[in-house]
Each structure stands twice: as structure tokens, then as C-alpha cells.
Amino acid sequence: MKILVTGFDAFGSHALNPASLILDALPDTLEETSILTQKIPTVAYQSLYLIEKRIESDRPDMILSIGQAGGRAEITLERIGINLNDFRIPDNAGQQPQNSPVFADGPDAYFTNLPILAILQHLREKKIPCAISNSAGTFVCNHVLYGVRYYCEHHAPDILSGFVHVPYLPEQTLDNHQPSMSLEMQKQAIIEIMKAMIKERK
């Protein structure tokens, strides 16, 4: 079995992104499952292109995408991606689409098909702050959540995919007093999420 984990680079005014740093800290294997990683740019469609290429080359069984959600205090498992690009700031290529679909021929929304209730229970058993979120926003995180499900529904329906948001790191909050979580806890959360994914898929 294979899990592909993706994480964004830094964007906007941020010098770093915990999503990218988490990828560097993940093991190559977990409970006899291969862990593949792919860093992606915070850029509409280019991010999806890179993920699609990895799906085609590596054929993962599951995909877990990670993004930063400043202001959130816990690990949040995203339930739904909507067919909307409405960027509050430009992406890293300077694009700022507004009120436009991710894919014009797609449905209004896709729900993740990861077992988020089982994952939530597992994280709580491990004493990791977590919650289910019903909004992934309208920036590139939602774009990837929706876009990966769109691709899988059309080309790889057996693949499970979903998205998780992580908080700021403590060093990102020195001047803004926002909630944060250590990189070590974030990394452990992603590992525990994957353990729950593996258990439910077997």
C-alpha cells in the first residue's frame, strides 16, 4: 500500500509553511506502507498538475494533502471541497481568480472519502487537538482538495483522498498572537492520521 502526502510551500507574507516542513520529517514507511511525499507550489492548477503526475507514476492508494490555516488552534480534517476559486490574495504565481469554478464541468462540491470520523477519534485518543472542518476556504487549499477528488473520480476512483489543515508554528506567531502548534506535534498528528488511514483501508 502507498500513501502520497503533499504539502504547500510558503505563501503570502509567510517565510515558511509547516505543511512543507512536515514532509521533510516523515518516515519512508509506516506499518509496511510506503510514504511518498510531494511538495507543491501554492499555485492554482500547477499544484494539481504535480499531484496528478505523481498519481500516474506511483499509483498511490490514498492521498493526504496538508495546508496551513492561520488562526486555527487544532488539526482540522476537511470534510468538503467546493468548486470555487475565490482567492483573497494572489497565489505564488500572482493569480487571483475570483468567483470562478475549479473545473467548469465539475459538481458543486466533493466530499473527502477518507475515514475522517475514525481519524478524529484516533487523534483524540492520542491527545492531539483536532476537529472536523466544513470549510477549506476558497484559496489553493480548497482548490487542491476539490481538484484531487475531481481527478480521482474521473481517472482513479479507487483512490481515497482528503485534506488536513495545520496551525501556525510558534515562530510564526511572535508578532500576531495567533494560535500555534509545535512542528513535532504537527508531524506526529500526520503520522497518526496515516496510521488511522492504513487501519481503515486494510
C-alpha positions in Angstrom: 0.0 0.0 0.0 1.1 3.6 -0.7 0.1 6.9 0.7 1.0 10.1 -1.2 1.4 13.1 1.2 1.5 16.6 -0.3 2.4 19.9 1.3 2.5 23.5 0.1 5.4 25.9 0.1 5.3 29.3 1.9 2.9 31.8 0.5 1.8 35.4 1.0 3.7 37.2 3.8 4.9 33.9 5.4 8.6 32.9 5.2 7.8 29.2 5.9 4.9 26.8 5.8 4.6 23.9 8.3 3.0 21.8 5.6 6.3 21.7 3.7 8.4 21.2 6.8 6.2 18.2 7.9 7.0 16.4 4.7 10.8 16.6 5.4 10.2 14.9 8.8 8.0 11.9 7.7 9.3 8.4 7.5 9.7 6.5 4.3 7.5 3.6 5.5 4.8 3.3 8.2 3.3 0.0 9.2 4.6 -1.6 6.0 3.0 1.2 3.9 5.2 3.3 1.6 5.0 7.0 2.4 5.6 9.2 -0.7 5.9 12.9 -0.5 5.4 15.8 -2.9 6.0 19.4 -2.2 3.6 21.6 -4.3 3.6 25.3 -5.0 0.8 27.5 -3.7 -0.3 28.0 -7.3 -3.6 27.1 -8.9 -3.5 24.2 -11.3 0.3 23.8 -11.2 -0.2 22.2 -7.8 -2.8 19.9 -9.2 -0.6 19.1 -12.2 2.2 17.9 -10.0 -0.1 15.7 -7.9 -1.7 14.2 -11.0 1.8 13.3 -12.3 2.6 11.5 -9.0 -0.7 9.7 -9.1 0.1 8.5 -12.7 3.7 7.4 -11.9 3.2 5.9 -8.4 -0.4 4.9 -8.2 -0.9 5.6 -4.5 -3.8 4.0 -2.7 -4.5 7.2 -0.6 -3.6 10.8 -0.8 -3.3 13.2 2.1 -2.8 16.9 1.3 -1.6 19.3 4.0 -2.0 23.1 4.2 -1.6 25.9 6.7 -4.6 27.6 8.2 -3.5 30.6 10.2 -5.8 31.3 13.2 -6.9 27.7 13.8 -5.7 26.2 17.0 -6.0 22.5 16.1 -5.5 20.0 13.4 -8.6 20.2 11.2 -9.8 17.4 8.9 -11.6 18.9 5.9 -14.9 17.3 5.0 -15.7 19.1 1.8 -14.1 20.9 -1.2 -16.2 23.3 -3.2 -16.0 24.1 -6.9 -14.9 27.6 -6.4 -11.7 29.6 -6.8 -12.1 32.9 -4.9 -8.6 33.9 -3.8 -8.4 36.5 -1.1 -4.7 37.1 -2.0 -2.7 36.3 -5.2 -1.2 32.8 -5.3 2.6 32.4 -5.7 2.2 33.0 -9.5 0.3 36.2 -9.0 -3.0 34.7 -10.0 -6.1 35.8 -8.1 -9.2 34.2 -9.6 -12.5 35.2 -8.1 -15.9 33.7 -8.3 -14.8 31.1 -10.8 -15.1 27.3 -10.8 -12.1 25.0 -10.3 -13.5 22.8 -13.1 -16.4 24.1 -15.1 -17.8 20.6 -15.7 -17.5 19.5 -12.1 -20.2 19.2 -9.5 -20.7 21.9 -6.8 -18.6 20.0 -4.3 -16.8 16.8 -3.5 -16.7 15.2 0.0 -13.5 13.6 1.1 -13.6 9.8 1.1 -11.0 9.4 3.8 -12.5 8.0 7.1 -12.4 11.3 8.9 -14.6 10.2 11.8 -12.2 7.3 12.6 -9.2 9.6 12.1 -10.8 12.2 14.5 -11.3 9.5 17.2 -7.8 8.2 16.8 -6.3 11.7 17.1 -8.3 12.4 20.3 -7.2 9.1 21.8 -3.6 10.3 21.2 -4.4 13.7 22.9 -3.8 15.7 19.8 -6.1 18.8 19.4 -8.3 18.2 16.4 -11.6 18.8 14.8 -13.6 18.3 11.6 -13.9 21.4 9.4 -16.7 22.0 6.9 -14.9 24.8 5.1 -11.5 24.5 3.5 -11.8 28.2 2.3 -11.6 29.3 -1.3 -7.8 29.6 -1.7 -5.4 27.0 -3.1 -6.1 24.5 -0.2 -9.7 24.1 -1.3 -8.5 24.1 -4.9 -6.4 21.1 -4.2 -8.9 19.3 -2.1 -11.5 19.7 -4.8 -9.2 19.2 -7.7 -7.6 15.9 -6.5 -11.1 14.5 -5.9 -12.2 15.6 -9.4 -9.2 13.9 -10.9 -9.7 10.7 -8.9 -13.4 10.5 -9.6 -12.6 10.7 -13.3 -9.4 8.7 -13.6 -8.7 6.7 -10.4 -11.9 6.1 -8.4 -10.3 3.6 -6.1 -8.0 6.2 -4.6 -9.0 7.8 -1.3 -8.1 11.5 -0.9 -8.5 14.3 1.6 -7.1 17.4 3.1 -5.9 18.4 6.6 -5.1 21.9 7.8 -2.5 22.6 10.4 -2.0 25.7 12.6 0.8 28.2 12.5 4.2 27.2 14.1 5.1 29.1 17.3 7.8 31.1 15.5 5.1 32.4 13.1 3.1 34.0 15.9 5.6 36.1 17.7 4.1 39.3 16.5 0.4 38.4 15.9 -0.6 36.4 19.0 -2.3 33.7 16.9 -2.8 30.1 18.0 0.1 27.8 17.1 1.3 24.2 17.5 4.8 22.8 17.5 6.2 21.2 14.4 6.8 18.0 16.4 3.1 17.7 17.4 2.0 18.5 13.8 4.3 15.8 12.5 3.0 13.3 15.0 -0.6 14.3 14.1 0.1 13.5 10.4 1.7 10.2 11.3 -1.3 9.3 13.5 -3.7 10.3 10.7 -1.9 8.0 8.3 -2.0 5.1 10.9 -5.8 5.5 11.1 -6.0 5.7 7.3 -4.0 2.4 7.0 -6.1 0.7 9.6 -9.4 1.6 7.9 -8.1 0.7 4.4 -6.9 -2.8 5.3 
